[in-house]
Amino acid sequence: MNTLPINWLTEGLIDFEYKKYLLLAYLQAAKTEFGQQRLYPVFSDLIMHYRNLKQVKEHKQLVYEQFPQRISRADFEKLELVYQKIVEDDETMQQIEEIIQYATPLFTQTLEEGKELYEFVESNLEISPVGITPMYHDEGYLFLDAFPGKETQVYLYRITVFQNTYEKYRGINTQHVQTVRRGLALTHENLKVQLLKEHKELPNPATFVVVSKVPVPLEHSLLPIAKRSLVKYVAKLSA
């Protein structure tokens, strides 16, 4: 899809009409993705750009933590130097502020559309344990059933906890193991038993199944939202 560079505010020509053209093309592409029920990666990018706009508007500075992991500290520092020169130029800064005022409500509106789609998909997911759940929940198997069909995507998952001065965060990594077709002879419970026999390095893994009740793209919506739902589910179990 049509993407928006991380440093779109400061890159190239600092001109209101030019930036407006870039922005509208990007937001139209984002809306097209949402129309196809594809949330990621566009939803994450929208959030990043919106937070950046707010930071610039409120503090006239860029904050490294607001940028996605794909931008390195060195790249960010170069961007920050360019931006600092712009801040010191009153005429250019006025153009930037006009662009921010125009862009902020448009980002808000598009993000709301993404949020509605996210909540729709999330509300149509059912998550439950498979078999007996051990005390340790931060590593195990995730079974993912898309709608319609009888295929189950099997993933290994691992939840990691990291924190800064103010908050604790939970992240999740997944690794696709296999795709299986379920039936009367291969229920979720039987599938877990089969995995235990094949992968003895995990003798008693936590196993959860997430079932979608609506058809949505696997990689761009279902899997990312299922992973976040599992993190929240496990956090409640561990509380």
N, C-alpha and C positions, 0 to 999 in steps of 0.2 A: 504494500500500500504506500501511498504518498506520506513520507515521514517528515518530521520537523526537526532540524538539527538542534542539538543540545544548546548550542550558543546562538540560536536564531536571532535573539534580541541584539546581539553585538556583532554578528557576522555579516560581512558584505555591506551593502548600501543601507545607511540609517535613514530610511525614508518611510513615512507613514503609509503611503499607498502601496509601496513595495511589500512592506511587512504585512499589511492587510491582505494582500494577494496570497502570500505564503501561508498565512494563518487560515484563511478561509478554505484554501485547497486542502490543507491538513485536516481541518475539522470536518469537512465534507467526506473525506476518506475515512475518518474515524466513525462517522455516522453510518457510512456504508458497511463497515465491519460489524457494527452493532446490529444493523438490519439483517445481517447474515448470522447473527447470534455468536459472533466471534469476539470475545472480550480481550484476549491477550494476544500480543503484547501491548496493544494500543491503550488499554485502560491504565496500565502501569505508567506508560509514557505520558498520558494526559495528566495523571496525578503529579508526576515529577515536574512537568512544565507549569502546572498551576501553582505548586508550592514555590517554585522558583520565582514566578511572577509576584507572589505575595512577599517573599523575602526581599526582592528588589524594591518593591513599592514601600515596604515598611522600614527597611534598614539600608536600602541602596547598597547592598552587598550580596555576594553569592555565598551559599553555605554548602560545603562539600557533601555533607550527609544527605542533602536533598537529591543528589544526583545518583543515577543507577550505577551498579557495580562496574559496568563496562567502561566508565570513564576513570582513568587512573589519576592518582594524586598529582602527578607531574602535568598531565593535560589540564587538570582543573586549575593548577597554579598559573599556567599560561593564560587560560581564559580569564582568571581573576585579574591578572595584570592588564589585559586588554580592557576589561570592564572598568578598572580603576581609572584609566586614562579617560574613558568616556564620561565617568562621573564628574571629573574635573572640568569637562567642557560643558558649560551651561546650555549652549544652544542645542548640542547633541542630546544632552540629558532631557531637555524639554521634549524632543522628539520621542525619546524612549518612554517618557512618562505618558505621553499621548497614546502611544501604542499599548502600554499596559492598561490604561483606562478602557481602551476599546476592547482589548483581548480578554480581560478578566471575566466579564459577564458571559462571554461566549464560551470560555472554558467551563464556567460554572454550569451552564445549560447542558453542554455536551457530557460533562462528568455526571450530571444527574441522570441522563439517559443510560450511561454505563452502569451507574449504581442500581437503577431499576432493573436492568437486565441481570446484573449479578444477583440481586435479591430474588428475582424470579427463579433463576437456576438453583440457587441455594435452597429456596423454600421447597423445591421439588426433588430434593435429595433425601434419601433415607439411609442412615448410617447405623450399623449394629455390629456387635462382636460376633465372631464365628468361633463356636466352641467355648471352652473355659479360658477366661482372660487372666493371664498371670499378673503379678504385682508390678512388673516392669513393663511399661507401655511405650517407651520411647523408640523401640525398634521392633520390626516385625514385618507382616505382610499386609498389603492393601489390595483387596479385590474390588475391581471397579466394573460395574455393569451399566453399559449404555442402554438407551431406549431407542428403537425396539431391538429385539434380538436376544439370543441366549449365549452370547460370548462374554467371557469374563477376562478382563485385563488384570494380570497379576504383577504387582510391584513389590519390591523390597522397599521399606521406608525407614528412615532414621530421623528422629526429631532432635534438634540441637537447641540449647538454651544459651543465649548470650545477653549481656546487659551493659548499659552505660550508667552514668551517675544517677539517672532519673528513672529509667524503666527497664523492665526485663522483657526480652523478645524471644519468641520461639520460631525457629525456622524448620523446614522439612526438606529432605532430599529423597528422591525416589529413583529406583532403577527398575526398568521393565524386565521381568523375568520370562514371561510367556503369555500367549493368548490361548485360552482353552474354550471349548464349546461344552456348555453344561447340558445335562439331561437328567433323566430319572436315575441313571447310574452314577452321575457325577454332580452331586450337590455341592454347595459351598463347604459343607462339613467334610465331605469325602475329598474334596480338592485340598483342604488343609492337611488331612491325613496323608495324602499322596505327596505333598510338598515336604512333610516331615520325614518321610522315607527317603526322598531324593536329596534333601539338603540337611544333613545331620549336624551341620555347624550351628543350626538354630534349633535346639532340642525342644524348646517350649516357647515359641514366638507368639507375641500378641498378634491377633489377626482380626481385621475389620473389613466389612463389606460396605461399599457405598453404591446405592442403586439410584439411577436417575429415572424419574417418572415422565420426563419430557425429552424429545430428541434435540440434542445440542452437539456441536463439534467437540470431538474428544480432546484434541491437543490444545485448542484455542479457548475452550470454556470449561468443559466437564472436568478434565484432570486438574487444572489449576484450582478450581473452586472446591473440588473434592479434597485436595490436599489441605487447603485452608480449613475446611470443615473438620477434617480429621485432627488437625492440630488443636482446634477448639474443643473437640470431643475428648481427646486425650487429656487436655489441660483440666477439664472438669473431673475426670477420673482420678487425676493426681492431686486434686485440691484437698 
